[in-house]
Amino acid sequence: SKQMSAKSVFRNALRLAARWPSVVNDVNSPPSIKTLAEQEYIRSEARSAFKSNRSLSDPVEIAIKCREALDRLAIAEHYRIPYPRLHHAATGSADTRDVHGASRTFVEPPDDDPGEHAHQ
């Protein structure tokens, strides 16, 4: 099978960001501030990851990075959580959203600039 190019992986990330409101079942118009923040997080993560790996030239290393990115996108879509999963069980909850009768919990990413996001 033909290997996916880094450019197509990047486009997949942008497409996931574009359809994120339907992924998280946010049918409000416009989507909630939280959904919009998650969309922007997906876009900015894709941009920074691809910028930081721009200098890679080894095809094997590039393929590994592309596979990791695709896996992360699949996990984000499946679990409806765009943020990387922590390697330990978090005891606190920053947010719980009811999705088809099941609640889910995740920890928000660290806020670099406390004034950057509107808190409700």
GIVENNOR-V167881 format. One record per pair of residues at least 12 apart in sequence whose C-alpha atoms are under 10 Angstrom apart, sorted by the first residue. I is the first residue (numbers start at 1). J is the second residue. D is the distance in whole Angstrom. If there is no record, write none. Layout:
i=I j=J d=D
i=I j=J d=D
This chain:
i=3 j=63 d=8
i=3 j=66 d=9
i=3 j=67 d=10
i=4 j=63 d=8
i=4 j=66 d=8
i=4 j=67 d=9
i=4 j=70 d=10
i=5 j=62 d=9
i=5 j=63 d=8
i=5 j=66 d=8
i=6 j=50 d=8
i=6 j=53 d=10
i=6 j=54 d=10
i=6 j=62 d=7
i=6 j=63 d=8
i=6 j=65 d=9
i=6 j=66 d=6
i=6 j=67 d=10
i=6 j=69 d=9
i=7 j=50 d=9
i=7 j=66 d=9
i=8 j=66 d=9
i=9 j=46 d=9
i=9 j=50 d=10
i=9 j=65 d=10
i=9 j=66 d=6
i=9 j=67 d=9
i=9 j=69 d=7
i=9 j=70 d=7
i=9 j=73 d=9
i=10 j=43 d=9
i=10 j=46 d=7
i=10 j=47 d=8
i=10 j=49 d=9
i=10 j=50 d=8
i=10 j=66 d=9
i=10 j=69 d=9
i=10 j=70 d=9
i=11 j=46 d=9
i=12 j=46 d=10
i=12 j=69 d=10
i=12 j=70 d=8
i=12 j=73 d=8
i=13 j=42 d=7
i=13 j=43 d=7
i=13 j=44 d=10
i=13 j=45 d=9
i=13 j=46 d=6
i=13 j=47 d=9
i=13 j=69 d=8
i=13 j=70 d=8
i=13 j=72 d=10
i=13 j=73 d=7
i=13 j=74 d=10
i=14 j=39 d=9
i=14 j=40 d=10
i=14 j=42 d=8
i=14 j=43 d=6
i=14 j=44 d=10
i=14 j=46 d=8
i=14 j=47 d=9
i=15 j=42 d=10
i=15 j=43 d=9
i=16 j=39 d=8
i=16 j=42 d=8
i=16 j=43 d=9
i=16 j=73 d=8
i=16 j=74 d=9
i=16 j=76 d=9
i=16 j=77 d=8
i=16 j=82 d=10
i=17 j=35 d=10
i=17 j=36 d=9
i=17 j=38 d=8
i=17 j=39 d=5
i=17 j=40 d=7
i=17 j=41 d=8
i=17 j=42 d=6
i=17 j=43 d=6
i=17 j=44 d=10
i=17 j=46 d=10
i=17 j=73 d=10
i=17 j=77 d=10
i=17 j=82 d=9
i=18 j=36 d=10
i=18 j=39 d=7
i=18 j=40 d=10
i=18 j=42 d=9
i=18 j=43 d=9
i=19 j=39 d=9
i=20 j=35 d=7
i=20 j=36 d=9
i=20 j=38 d=8
i=20 j=39 d=6
i=20 j=42 d=9
i=20 j=76 d=10
i=20 j=77 d=8
i=20 j=80 d=9
i=20 j=82 d=9
i=21 j=35 d=6
i=21 j=36 d=8
i=21 j=38 d=9
i=21 j=39 d=8
i=22 j=35 d=10
i=23 j=35 d=10
i=23 j=76 d=9
i=23 j=77 d=7
i=23 j=78 d=9
i=23 j=79 d=9
i=23 j=80 d=7
i=23 j=81 d=10
i=24 j=77 d=8
i=24 j=78 d=10
i=24 j=79 d=9
i=24 j=80 d=6
i=24 j=81 d=9
i=24 j=97 d=9
i=24 j=98 d=10
i=24 j=99 d=8
i=25 j=80 d=9
i=25 j=98 d=10
i=25 j=99 d=8
i=25 j=100 d=9
i=33 j=117 d=9
i=33 j=118 d=8
i=33 j=119 d=9
i=33 j=120 d=9
i=34 j=95 d=10
i=34 j=117 d=10
i=34 j=118 d=9
i=34 j=119 d=9
i=34 j=120 d=10
i=37 j=117 d=8
i=37 j=118 d=10
i=38 j=81 d=8
i=38 j=82 d=7
i=38 j=83 d=8
i=38 j=108 d=10
i=39 j=82 d=8
i=41 j=82 d=8
i=41 j=83 d=8
i=41 j=109 d=9
i=42 j=73 d=9
i=42 j=76 d=9
i=42 j=82 d=6
i=42 j=83 d=8
i=45 j=82 d=10
i=45 j=83 d=9
i=46 j=69 d=9
i=46 j=73 d=10
i=49 j=65 d=9
i=49 j=69 d=9
i=50 j=65 d=9
i=50 j=66 d=10
i=50 j=69 d=10
i=53 j=65 d=8
i=72 j=84 d=8
i=72 j=85 d=10
i=79 j=99 d=10
i=79 j=104 d=9
i=80 j=97 d=10
i=80 j=99 d=9
i=80 j=104 d=9
i=81 j=104 d=9
i=81 j=105 d=9
i=81 j=106 d=7
i=81 j=107 d=10
i=81 j=108 d=10
i=82 j=106 d=10
i=82 j=108 d=10
i=82 j=109 d=10
i=83 j=106 d=8
i=83 j=107 d=8
i=83 j=108 d=7
i=83 j=109 d=7
i=84 j=106 d=10
i=84 j=107 d=9
i=84 j=108 d=10
i=84 j=109 d=8
i=85 j=106 d=8
i=85 j=107 d=8
i=86 j=106 d=9
i=86 j=107 d=8
i=89 j=106 d=10
i=90 j=105 d=9
i=90 j=106 d=8
i=90 j=107 d=7
i=91 j=105 d=10
i=91 j=106 d=10
i=91 j=107 d=9
i=92 j=105 d=9
i=92 j=106 d=9
i=92 j=107 d=8
i=93 j=105 d=6
i=93 j=106 d=6
i=93 j=107 d=6
i=93 j=108 d=9
i=94 j=106 d=7
i=94 j=107 d=5
i=94 j=108 d=6
i=94 j=109 d=10
i=95 j=107 d=7
i=95 j=108 d=8
